[in-house]
Amino acid sequence: MQIIPVLDLKAGQAVHAVRGEREQYVPVQGVLGSGDDPIALAAAFRDRLGCRACYVADLDAIAGGTGHPDLLAALAALDLTLWVDAGVSSAGQAQALVRLGVTQVIIGSETLRSADQVGELAAELPPDRLVFSVDLQGGVLRAPPEVETPQQLVALVARAGISRIILLDLARVGAAAGPPLDLLAALSPLFPGLAFYAGGGVRHRDDLEALAQAGASGALVATAFHRGVLAAVDVQAYRS
């Protein structure tokens, strides 16, 4: 199981995400460094935690703004595999991220205008460069109106040839609520060929063990790293 640290970028800083209440996010202050220097923080993920990948949410881009292209390029230069959610809804936006050095372009269900965009994006980029994020808020799916359930959404994504799926409940992020184990348990047996990654809620080593036992391919972690609850030994324990 892969443990992937998270950077949430807003106004040039790495901020501490809590429950998806983005207007309330403040710069990270933790044992690995300050959000005032996202590059140094990402380097700490690499050097102090031994992580090989980093998930980046460009919150300004997700909100429809310019985002952080220069900062993403600098992060890519750290020799980390970057997974980036920047509100992509078109092939042009996805290709712009690839040119910056982004390895995995994340398609977030909350930013799609229609379900058809999944197939359109998968037709324009190699599916192995795409990761799909099933976005929820307190268990409520955030997706185009024609998609009613996470199962329906994952089936659509699988048909498009995308094999990596993030299950991200924003209400769990930074809230010590535990990861979305119930959703993972419901979906994983139905789609045995897909790799599921848990986003939001990982509190400690027991949560990582529960995800591993449930068959998760990976977990996105932020708060537990910043507070020092999880460290390099935990990353190493789950490295395949």
Buried (B, 14 or more C-beta within 10 A) or exposed (E): BBBBBBBBBBEEBBBBBBBBEBEEBEBBEBEBBBBEBBBBBBBBBBEBBBBBBBBBBBBBBBEEEEBBBEBBBBBBEBEBBBBBBBBBBEBEBBBBBBEBBBBBBBBBBBBBEEBEBBBEBBEEBEBEBBBBBBBBBEEEBBBBEEBEEBBBBBBBBBEBBBBBBBBBBBBBBBBEBBBBBEBBEBBBEEBEEBBBBBBBBBBBBEBBBBBBEBBBBBBBBBBBBBEEBBBEEBBEEBEE
